[in-house]
Amino acid sequence: MSDLLIKSAKVIDGTNAEPQTADVLIQNGRIQAVGHLKTTAHQIINADGALLTPGFIDIHTHYDGQVSWDDTLSPSLLHGTTSILMGNCGVGFAPVRPGEQDRLIRLMEGVEEIPGAALSEGIRFNWESFEQYMDVVAAAPRSINTAALVPHDCLRYYVMGERAARLEAATAQDVDEMKKLLQAALRAGAMGFSTGRSDNHRTSRGEDTPSCNASALELNTLASALQGMPHRVLHAVNDFDAQGGDPALAKTRFDTEYALMRGMAQAAKRPLALTWLERLNAPPQWQWLQAAAEQSKRDGLDIKLQTASRAIGVLSGLDTSFCVLTPYRSYQAIAHLALAERAAKLRDPAFKAALLVEQRMTLAGGFSAIPPIVDHIMATLDQAAMLMFDLSANASGHMNYEPDMQTSFGARAQSQGITALEALYDHLAQGDGGNMVYFPIFNYLRGSLDTVHAMLTHPQALYALGDAGAHVGTVCDASSTTTMLAHWARDRPASGKPGLTLARAVHMLTQANAHHLGWLDRGVIEAGALADLNLIDLSRLGATRPQVVRDLPAGGKRVTQAATGYLATWVKGELACANGQVTPARAGGFIRGA
């Protein structure tokens, strides 16, 4: 007798095929049969028309540290994700020389905004090589499946030490040693190699990341380590020197950087997935990247575009990592107070009057990890506030990630005849201080997700950029899997705007990402595939209001977000989560290679 029979589900199998009503039989962690089945099982679930999808696959996460202390990898599991890839953007925690762990902690704290104290207390660092790191991760029981890329910055630190921190050029010997380390990790099961070239990425001391200025020779040599290794991939984050200013100069800088990325794909003869954003400081860049990637495809190079399902935004509040009041000395003088006390102090008319006329401080530069774009936003706050919104739920209690600009704080300030700063101040001062502001910095420059729609429907797009596990004090985009279905396949089409079919949205969350990584055993509902599955009530599906919790090691805080509508999530046929409650099952494993 089989283990589980799910009857009368609306099966969306991940292949981009139309939904069909069917039964699914599961035995020994795999799907045994799909169709109208006349059989029985130890457990029978009547889906009664609920959606049954493959488990979601997230190819851009930063759980590299969290895997050490969280065997559930929340909140990804709460949003239907059953397999994740970490090690993106060139940052991670292996390889690492004994005594050099703090370097990697400062790197991850600055680049991905994960509290250094939490990393120091939560990570045991009982490894040195990347192979040993994978062994440690693989040894721990976990709710979902994990896999890893080899991060460029870690290789540089390991081989070059202080020279890497000083951003020195790698010697031929350095590059050769890095390549050998990378090849060993790939042979042991690492999924590929990641690098980062972003001016916004800094260590917690404000230093540039080690790989940000790596030469073409270094990049191409490391990429060539993937030759002849099937189902290994390159991932890269690059802002293509987006600094604003003269458009012709910006395009020249873009072309120079893209040539480096294209060279890596040529050297590796493997797929390269680049981050794809509509940037605040370089609005046309996403179109340049699209055109360049399309030309590369015509030239026979497999270049994919990692695409978010919503705007890339930050949450700002009195209890988040950054607050719009942070650049003011009066606020910094009370920042140590308890949350409710702080809010009460802000409601003091004399305090408010003094702060609103203060000179704003510069936050970026020097030894600060805060990127320059933050100072740019604060300097143009009246304009930027046209894209700042009250973080409130819609009528169904779910987050609205495509708010109308007429509801923005900028519009509110204009209607009340006050500055944007005062409008934001009044909102944050209300109640117990728990109010937040949603600021979609990238992908929302026109006040809608039309650009994101163009990205998601592009044939070279991959769903990604949820950054699960990172930016824990200002972002919770692990829930963007839920946005793919609830917003793009349900709400947006219902409002008369272009969306995605259910089949397309599920395909991007499942089989498309699985095929990118060579994981042919998951991402589909068919006989023989792993029984990683989601049972979903689409009518109730949504992401709830983000909340700040203090559940990191050393009492660190993070923003997390629950979901509604996920009736059940199975990993290898074992129930991992039911109606938002994580079960004791720990069926996840570590994925090595294809």
N, C-alpha and C positions, 0 to 999 in steps of 0.2 A: 504494500500500500504506500502511496506517495505521501509526502510530508504535508503539502498545502495545495488546496484547489481554490482559486479565485474565480468566482462565477459571475457571468453577466456584467463584465466590465466594458467600458468604452475604451478599447485598446488603441493607444497612439504609439506605434511600435518603434519610433525613433528614426525610421528610414525616410521620412517625409511623405509617407503614404497616408491616405485618408483614414480617419478613425473607423474601426469596425467593432461591433459587439462580439465578444468572444470570452471563452474561459481560458485560464492559464494554469497549468499543472506544474508544480515545483517538487523536485526531489534532489536530495544531497547537494543543495545550494545552487542548482542549475534549473533552468526552465526545461521541462520534459516535453511539453506539448502545448500548442495554442490552437484554439478552434472551438467548435461546439462539441464539448467532450461529454461522453457518457461514462464517467468513472467516479471514483471516490477517493478520499484522502483522510489522513488523521485529523486535519483541520480544514474546514470549508468556510469560506467567507463569501457572502453574497454582496457583490459590489453594487448591485442595483443601479447600474448605469454610471457610476463614478468613473473618472478618468484613471486609467492605469498607464503609467509611463515608465520608461527605463529610469533608473536613478541618474541624477544629474552629475555631470563631470565638469569640475572647475579647474581650468588649466593655468590660472594666475592667482596664486595665494602666497601668503607669507606666514604659514604655520610652523616655520622652521624651529622656532623656540617653543611655541605652545604645545607641540607634540611631546615635549618633555614633562608637562604637568597636566595636560587635559586629554584624557582618553576618549572624549566624545567629540572634540573639535567643533564645539558650538561657537557661533550659531549656524554654521553651514549645514549641519545635520537637520536643524529645525526647518530649513528651507529646501529640503529634498536632495541635497548633495550627498552622493555616496562614494565618490572618488575625487581626490584633489591632487594637484601638482604644486609643489612648493619649490623654493630656490630661485624665484624670479628676480629680475632687475639687478642681477649680479651680486646679491647679498645673501648671506646665510651664516652657518656656524661650522662649516668644515670645508677643507681641512684647516686645522688650527694647531700651531705649535704649543707645547706646554708653556704656561705662563703668559701666553699672548691672547687669552680669551677676552680680556677687557677691550682689546681693539675691535673685535667683532661685535661686542655688546654696544660700544659707542657708535659703530657703523649702523647697526640695526636700529638703535634708539633714534638716531638722527634721520636716517633715510625713511624708515617705516613707522616712526613714532610709536614704539613699544617701550614702556618704561624700563630704563636700565636696571633699576632695583629689582623689578619683577624678573628680568632675564637673569640677573646675577643669582637670585635666590632659586629660581625655578629650573635652570639648566644645570645638569650635573657635569657636563663636558667630560664624560668618560669615553672619549674617543680622540684620535688625532687625525687619521686619514678620513677621506670621504667614505671609503668602503666601511670603515669602522662605524662611522656615523649612521650609515644605512642599516648596519647590523643592529645597532642600538634601537633605532626607530622600529625596525621589523620585529624586535623581540617583545615589544610591549603590546598587549591586547588593546584594540581600538574599535570604536563604533563604525568607522568608515575606512576606506582604503586610501593609502597615501603613496606618493612617489615623489622623486626629487630631481631637480636640475643641479648641475655643478656651478656654483657662483664664481664669476670672474674675480671679484674683489678678494674673496678668500684665497684663491690661488695666488694672487699677487702678493698678499700679505705673507702667505706661507713661504713663498720662494724668495721674496725681496725684502721682507721685514720693514725696517724703517725707511728704506729707499722707496717702497711703495707708498708709504704715508707722505713722503715728500714729493710724490708724483713724478719721480724720476722715470726716464725711459727704460724699458726692460732691455737687457743685453740679449745677445743671441743665446747665451747659455741659460739666462732666465727663461726665455720663451721656450727653449727646448725642454727644460725641467717642468714647466707648467703643462706643456703638451703631454708629457709622459704621465703626469699625475692625472690629467683629464682622461687620457686613454684608459688608465687602470680603473678609474671610477666608472667609465662607460662600460667597460667589459664586466664590471661587477653589478651592473644593472641601473646606473644612473640614466635618466631619460634624455639627457642632453646637456647643453651648456647655456648659461645666461650671462648677459653683460648689461651694463647700464651706462648711459651717456647723457645724463640730465643735469643741467645747471641748478635745478632745484633740489638735488639730492646732496645732502651734507651729513657729516658725522655729527654727533651731539656736541662736538667742539667747534662746529662750523667749518670743518675742513672738507674740501672736495673729496669725492670717493676715489679710491685708487685707480679704477679702470676708466675714469671719465675722459682721459686724454690718451688712451692706449693707441699705439700706432697701427697703421694698416697691416704692417708685417706681423705684429703681435696678434691682432684680431684674426687675420687670415690663417696664420699658423695654428692657432687654437681651434678655429673652425674646421681645419683640415683633419683634426683628430676624429671627426665624425664620419669621414669617408669610409665606405664599406661597412658601416654599422647600421643596418636597417632599423627603422623606427626610432632613431634618435633625432632630436630637433634642436634648433637654435631659437632662443627667445631673447629679445632685446627691447629695452626702453630707451628712447632717444627723443629729446625735445627739439632736435635738429637746430640747435642754437637759436631758439625762438626768443628774440630780445626786443621785438617791436622795431620801430624806426623805419628807415627807408625800405619800401617793399622790394626793390630790386636787389638790395644788399641781403635782405632776408631770404630771398629766393636763391641767391648764390650760396649762402650758408647752408640752406637746406640741401641743395644739390651736392655740396661737398660731403655732408654727413651721410646722405643717402647712398652715395657712391661707396662709402665704407661698409654700410650694411649690405649692399648688393655684392660687394666683394666677399663678404663672409659666406653668403649663400652660394656663390660660385665655388669657393674653396671647400665648403662642406659637402656640396652635392646632396644636401638634405633640406627639409623645409625650414624656413625662417619666419617667425611670427613677431611682428612689430606692433607696439602700442599705437593706437589710432585715436586721436582726440581733436576736437575743435578747440584750439587753445585761445584763451583770453588775450594773450599777448602776440598771437600770430594767427588771426582768423582764417586766412586762406590756406594755411598749411595742410589741413586735412585733405583738401582737394589736390594739392601738389602730391601728397603721399599716395592718394588713390591713383592718380595718373602714372606716377612712377612705378607703383606695384603692378598696375595693369601692363605697362611696357615690359617690366621684368618677366611677367607671365608669358607674354608673347615671345620673349627671348628664351623661354624654356626654364626659367627659375621659379621655384615654388615658394613664393613669398605671400604669407597670410597677414591679415590685419586684425589684431586683437581689439575687439569692439565691446564697449560697455552697453548695457541695456537701458541706461538712463544717464542723466548728467553726472559728471564727476564733481561732487560737491562736498562741502564741509558743514558740520553742525557746530554752531557757536552758542555757548551758554555760560552761565556763571560756574557751572560744574564741569565743563568740557576743557580740553587742553588749551584752547585759545578762545578768547572772548573779544568782541569788538571794543570792549572797554579796557583791555589789557594795556594799550599804549599810553594810558593816562596815569600820572603819578598818584592822583587821589584814589583811583581804584586799586592800584598796587598796594597802597597803604592799608587797605582793608581786605586784601585777597586772602589773608590768613584766617579770617573769621568763618564761622560755620555758615553754611549756605543760607539758611533762613535769616541769620543776623546780617549777612551781607546785603540781602535783598531789602531788609528793613532799613539799613543805612542808606541804600540808594534812594529810598523813598523820602529821605530827609531833604526838604526843599533847598536848604542852604548848601548841603553837600552836592546836590544836583547842579545848582547854579554855578558852583565853583568848578566842577569837572567840565561842564560844557564850554567853558571859556579857556580851558587849559591848552597849552601847546602840546601837540601830540609828539610822543617820543618815536625815534626810529628803532625798529626791533631787529632788522636783518643786519648782516655784516659783522665784522670782527669775529668773535668766537661764538656767534649765535648760529643755531641750526635752522632758524626761521628763514625761509626763502625770500628773496627780494620781492616776489610778487605780492606778499602780504603787505609790505609797506606801500606798494603801488595801489593796492585796493583801499587801504586806509586813507591814502592821500586823495583818492577820488571817490570818497564814500557816498556822496550824494548821487553820483552816477551809478556806482556799484550796487547801491541799495535798491535800485530798480530790479535787481535779481536776488534780493534777499526776502525771504518769506517766513511768515509765522508757521512754525512746524506744528501743524494741526491735522487731525484726521478728517477724512471725508465722512459722508453720511453713514457709510457702512463701517466706520471705525478703522479704516485702512489709510495708510499714508498716500498722499497725492504727490507723485513725483513729476507732474507736469502742471504746476500752478500757473494761474493767469497773472501776467505782469501788473494788471490793475489792482491786484491784491498785495503787491509788494510793499515793503516798508518805504521805498522811495515814493511810490504813489501815495501811500498813507501820509508821508511827510508833506508832500505837495498839497494834498487836500486840506491838511490842518495848518498849513503855513508855518511849519517848523523845519528844522534841519533833519536830515536822515539820522544823524547821531542821536538826536533827542527822541525820535520815534523808536529807535532801537533800544535806547536807554529805558524808556518807559515800559517797553515790553519785558525786558529782562528784570526789571525791578518788581514786577507783579508777584503776588502770592508768596510761595516759599522759595522762590529763586530757581524753580525747575524749568522755566520756559526756555525754549531753544529757538534759534534762527537757522533756517536752511538756506545755504548759499551755493547754488549750482554754478561753480566757477567755469568748468569746461562743458562743452556740448549743449549750452543753453543760451548762446549769445543773442538769439533772436526771440527769446522768451517762449520757446516751444521745443519739442523733441523731434522736429522735422529733420534736422541733420542726423540725429541718431537713427531715424527710420531709413534714411539713405544709406547709412553705414550697415545697419543690420541686414538690409536686403541686397548688399553687394555680394557677388559670388565668392570673393576672397576673404570674407569676414568670418571670424571665429568669435563666439561669445566668450568674453573674458573680462578682466579688469575689475572684478569684484574686490580684489585686494584683501580677501578674508584673512583675518589674523593681524592686519597691519592698520596703522593710523587709528589705533584703538580709542583715542580720546576725542576724535573729531569725525570719524566716518564709521558707518556700518553698512557696507555695500555687499556683504555676504548674502544679503536678502535680495540681491538683484536677480537671482534665479527666479524668485517669486514674481518680480516685476515682469520678466519675460512672458509669463503666462497671464497673470492678472491684468496687466496694463496693455501689453501689445496684442495679445490674442483675445482679450475679452473687452476691456473698458474702452480702449481707443477706437476699435472698429464700431463699437456701440454708439460712440459719440459722433460718428460720421467722419472721423479722421483716418488716414491710412494706418493700417496695423500689420500684423502678421497672422497667417493662419495658425491654428493650433498645431498642425503637422509641422510647419516650418519652425515655430518656436521650440517645440520639443526636439526636433532634429538638431537644432543648434546647441541645445543644452546637453545632448546625448551623443548620437552617433557621429556628428561632425567633429566634435572634440575627441571622441574615442579614436576615430580614424586618423586624426592629426598625430596622435601619439602611438598609433599602431596597436591600440587595444581592441582587438577584434573579438574579444570574448565578452564585451559589455557594450552598453549604449543602444541595445536593441532588445525587443521582445520577440524572441524566436527560439526554437528548440536548440538546446546546446549552450545558449548564452547564460552567463551568471545571472542569478535571480536577485539583481539589484533593481528595486522597483519602488515606485511611488503610487499610492492610491489617493486621489485628490477629488475633493468636492469643489469644482471650479467656481460655483456660485458664492462660496464663502472664502475663496482664496485671497489672501492679502497679507501684507506686512504691517505689523502693529507699530505703535509709536515707539521710537528708540528710547532706551532708558540707560542711565549711567549706573553701573554696578561696580562694586569693589570686590571682585573675586579673583584677581590676579595674585601671584605670589608677592609677598612683602606688602600686601594690602593695596596693590595697584588697582587703578580704576580703568574701566573701559566702557564704551558704548555698545550695547547689544540690542538685539531686536528679535522678537518672536514672530510667529506666523499663525494664521488661521487657515483652515481648509485642507491641511495635510492630514488625511485620515490615518495613513500608515506609511512607513518607509521600511523596506526590507533590504538587508545587506547579506548577500549569499543565502537568501531564503530565511534569514533570521530577522525577527521584528526588532528593528533598531530604535524606532520612534513611533509613537501612536498618539494622535491628537495633541501634539506639542510636548509630550512627555517622553523623555529618553528612557529606554528600557535598559536592563542590565546586560543585554546581549553585546558581545564584543567580537563580531565576526569579521571585522575589517582586517586587511593584511597590507603588507608592503609590496608594491608592484615593481618588479625589476624588468626593465626592457619591455618588449612587445608582449 
